[in-house]
Amino acid sequence: MTTWKIDTAHSAVHFSVRHMVVSKTRGRFTRWSGQIEFDPDQPLKSRVEVAIDPDSIDTADPQRDAHLRSGDFFEVEKYPQASFRSTEIEDLGGDRYRVLGDLTVHGVTKPVILDAIFEGSARDPWGGERAGFSASTSIDRREFGLGWNKLLETGGVLVGDKVELQLEVEAVKQAAVKAA
């Protein structure tokens, strides 16, 4: 099995959620890390681990970001890390996979399923090898203790419950460590 370190400078963790029922607010996390154990010849033995700093949330609105960091949402002082750890990989054919795993947000761990695609691999100009992956899932934020909301006069709520997560990952193959 080959270990690939996620190159966060060429990768992204994005999310979107309904705002006032009529539109979507989009954002990202700017500080995160992870690794993937992946061999295209043995994809079902793969593993994925990612750690996200929720304090790094960026929705292009500093006031909203501060609210999202507060006790109403991520409560970053108490829960400084979110994480994902895969538990099983299912081959859907071609370069498509279902990645089952445990997502921990706000101190709550729930199983989630990521729909993933292996985008391929290539040599970089410096002799390294890079691989691309994309994945997506939807979660109900209330299941993770992120239940704050406001009712609207016209019906509906200020913040939708369904959060769509999208990951675009470029990972760098790590040198194999030889046993002594």
C-alpha positions as CSV (number, residue, x, y, z in Angstrom):
1,M,0.0,0.0,0.0
2,T,1.3,3.4,-0.9
3,T,1.0,6.5,1.4
4,W,0.0,9.8,-0.2
5,K,0.2,13.0,1.8
6,I,-2.5,15.5,0.9
7,D,-1.0,18.7,-0.6
8,T,-3.3,21.2,0.9
9,A,-1.9,24.0,-1.3
10,H,-3.5,22.2,-4.3
11,S,-6.5,20.8,-2.5
12,A,-9.7,22.1,-0.9
13,V,-12.5,21.3,1.6
14,H,-15.6,23.2,0.6
15,F,-19.1,23.2,1.9
16,S,-22.5,24.8,1.0
17,V,-25.7,25.2,3.0
18,R,-29.0,26.9,2.2
19,H,-29.4,30.4,3.4
20,M,-33.0,31.8,4.0
21,V,-34.3,28.9,1.9
22,V,-33.6,30.8,-1.4
23,S,-29.9,30.6,-1.9
24,K,-26.7,28.8,-0.8
25,T,-23.9,30.1,1.3
26,R,-20.5,28.6,0.4
27,G,-17.3,28.3,2.4
28,R,-14.1,26.4,2.9
29,F,-11.7,25.4,5.6
30,T,-8.2,26.8,5.0
31,R,-6.2,24.7,7.6
32,W,-6.4,21.0,7.3
33,S,-4.2,17.9,6.6
34,G,-4.4,14.3,5.8
35,Q,-3.1,11.2,4.1
36,I,-4.4,8.5,1.9
37,E,-3.2,4.9,1.7
38,F,-4.0,4.0,-1.9
39,D,-3.0,1.5,-4.5
40,P,-5.1,1.5,-7.7
41,D,-4.5,-2.2,-8.0
42,Q,-5.9,-2.9,-4.5
43,P,-8.3,0.0,-3.9
44,L,-10.5,-1.8,-1.3
45,K,-7.5,-1.9,1.1
46,S,-7.3,1.9,1.0
47,R,-7.6,4.2,4.0
48,V,-8.2,7.9,4.4
49,E,-7.5,10.2,7.4
50,V,-8.2,13.9,7.5
51,A,-8.0,16.5,10.3
52,I,-9.7,19.9,9.9
53,D,-9.2,23.0,11.9
54,P,-12.8,24.5,12.2
55,D,-11.3,27.8,13.4
56,S,-10.1,28.2,9.8
57,I,-13.6,28.5,8.4
58,D,-13.9,31.0,5.6
59,T,-17.2,32.1,4.1
60,A,-15.9,35.5,2.8
61,D,-17.8,37.2,5.6
62,P,-15.7,37.8,8.8
63,Q,-18.8,38.5,11.0
64,R,-20.5,35.2,9.8
65,D,-17.2,33.3,10.3
66,A,-16.9,34.6,13.9
67,H,-20.5,33.4,14.5
68,L,-19.7,30.0,13.0
69,R,-16.7,29.7,15.4
70,S,-18.8,30.5,18.4
71,G,-20.8,28.3,20.8
72,D,-23.8,28.6,18.4
73,F,-22.0,26.4,15.9
74,F,-18.4,24.9,15.9
75,E,-17.5,26.1,19.4
76,V,-13.8,26.0,18.3
77,E,-12.4,26.7,21.8
78,K,-13.9,23.5,23.1
79,Y,-13.7,21.4,19.8
80,P,-10.5,22.6,18.0
81,Q,-10.5,19.7,15.5
82,A,-12.9,17.9,13.1
83,S,-11.8,14.7,11.5
84,F,-12.7,11.9,9.1
85,R,-11.3,8.4,9.2
86,S,-12.4,5.8,6.7
87,T,-13.7,2.4,7.8
88,E,-14.3,0.7,4.4
89,I,-13.9,1.3,0.7
90,E,-16.4,-0.1,-1.9
91,D,-15.5,-0.3,-5.6
92,L,-18.3,1.0,-7.8
93,G,-16.4,0.3,-11.0
94,G,-14.2,2.4,-13.1
95,D,-12.5,5.0,-10.9
96,R,-15.5,5.5,-8.7
97,Y,-15.6,4.4,-5.0
98,R,-17.8,4.7,-2.0
99,V,-15.8,5.6,1.1
100,L,-17.5,4.8,4.4
101,G,-16.1,6.3,7.5
102,D,-16.5,8.2,10.7
103,L,-16.9,12.0,10.7
104,T,-16.3,13.9,13.9
105,V,-17.5,17.4,14.2
106,H,-18.2,19.4,17.4
107,G,-17.3,16.3,19.5
108,V,-19.9,14.1,17.8
109,T,-18.9,11.2,15.6
110,K,-21.3,9.8,13.0
111,P,-20.9,7.5,10.1
112,V,-20.9,9.1,6.6
113,I,-20.5,7.9,3.0
114,L,-18.4,9.8,0.6
115,D,-18.9,9.3,-3.2
116,A,-15.3,9.4,-4.5
117,I,-13.5,9.4,-7.8
118,F,-9.8,8.6,-8.4
119,E,-8.9,11.3,-10.9
120,G,-5.6,9.7,-11.9
121,S,-1.9,10.3,-11.2
122,A,1.0,12.0,-12.9
123,R,4.7,12.8,-12.4
124,D,5.4,16.4,-11.4
125,P,8.4,18.4,-12.9
126,W,10.5,17.5,-9.8
127,G,10.2,13.7,-10.2
128,G,7.5,13.2,-7.6
129,E,4.2,11.4,-8.2
130,R,0.9,13.1,-7.5
131,A,-2.6,11.6,-7.5
132,G,-6.0,13.4,-7.7
133,F,-9.2,12.5,-5.9
134,S,-12.6,14.1,-5.5
135,A,-15.3,13.3,-3.1
136,S,-18.7,14.6,-1.9
137,T,-21.3,13.9,0.7
138,S,-24.2,15.5,2.5
139,I,-24.7,15.7,6.2
140,D,-27.4,17.0,8.5
141,R,-25.6,19.5,10.7
142,R,-28.1,19.0,13.6
143,E,-26.8,15.4,14.0
144,F,-23.4,17.0,14.9
145,G,-24.9,19.4,17.5
146,L,-24.9,22.3,15.2
147,G,-28.5,23.2,15.6
148,W,-28.6,27.0,16.0
149,N,-31.2,28.6,13.7
150,K,-33.8,31.4,13.4
151,L,-37.3,31.2,12.0
152,L,-38.1,33.5,9.1
153,E,-41.3,35.6,9.0
154,T,-42.1,34.2,5.6
155,G,-41.7,30.6,6.7
156,G,-38.6,28.5,6.7
157,V,-35.3,29.0,8.6
158,L,-32.3,31.2,8.3
159,V,-29.8,28.2,7.9
160,G,-30.6,25.0,6.2
161,D,-29.9,21.7,7.9
162,K,-28.4,19.9,5.0
163,V,-24.7,20.7,4.4
164,E,-23.0,19.6,1.2
165,L,-19.3,18.8,1.5
166,Q,-17.0,18.7,-1.5
167,L,-13.4,17.7,-1.5
168,E,-10.8,18.2,-4.2
169,V,-7.6,16.5,-3.3
170,E,-4.1,16.4,-4.8
171,A,-1.8,14.0,-2.9
172,V,2.0,13.4,-3.1
173,K,3.3,9.9,-3.0
174,Q,5.6,9.4,0.0
175,A,8.9,7.6,-0.2
176,A,8.7,4.0,1.0
177,V,10.5,3.4,4.3
178,K,12.7,0.4,4.1
179,A,12.7,-2.0,7.0
180,A,16.0,-2.3,8.9
